[in-house]
Amino acid sequence: MEGSVAFLPLVQSVLGAAEWDGETQVCSLDYDARFVRRKTLVTDSGTRFLVDLAETTSLSDGDILPLSNETCVKIKAAPEPVLRVTGANLPQLSWHIGNRHTPCQIMPDALIIRDDPVIGHMLEHLGAALVKQMQPFTPEGGAYGLGRTHSHEHGKTAHDH
């Protein structure tokens, strides 16, 4: 059973970057791969480990995963294909991106979205300039808490679904 999941170091919690200043291995993951609950991951140096969290979690660049073997892994947002969106009316462009529930990283002078030809085409028709880039993608979290908004819980808010 060498190499089976039963013998992999286990992660059952996530620490923020400020909660650990010791040595770590690095695990580079794109935006989709940073959404985990139970998954086998591999560090950049080849160490396999099992993440088994109580609930699905959106890992952020810099998060620390403490392993059961007393080591830690630091999450790094990996470069991936994105579109840098600029234009004279960024608020209007951001509304159209949000209206399609497209994850978006907000910069002072641009919006960053994953490279999506359909959304890109729509934005060009609205006057946006698009530049394809490879960079880490770290979009804004949901309005009702940190992380992503898939199957979100609102807790105590003024509205119900």
Stockholm file with secondary structure:
# STOCKHOLM 1.0

chainA/1-161         MEGSVAFLPLVQSVLGAAEWDGETQVCSLDYDARFVRRKTLVTDSGTRFLVDLAETTSLSDGDILPLSNETCVKIKAAPEPVLRVTGANLPQLSWHIGNRHTPCQIMPDALIIRDDPVIGHMLEHLGAALVKQMQPFTPEGGAYGLGRTHSHEHGKTAHDH
#=GR chainA/1-161 SS CTTSGGGSCEECCCBCGGGCCSCCEEEEECTGGGEEEEEEEECTTSCEEEEEEEEEEECCTTCEEEBTTSCEEEEEECEEEEEEEECTTHHHHHHHHHHTTCCCEECSSCEEEECCHHHHHHHHHTTCEEEEEEEECCCCCCTTSSSCCTTCCCCSCSCCC
#=GC SS_cons         CTTSGGGSCEECCCBCGGGCCSCCEEEEECTGGGEEEEEEEECTTSCEEEEEEEEEEECCTTCEEEBTTSCEEEEEECEEEEEEEECTTHHHHHHHHHHTTCCCEECSSCEEEECCHHHHHHHHHTTCEEEEEEEECCCCCCTTSSSCCTTCCCCSCSCCC
//
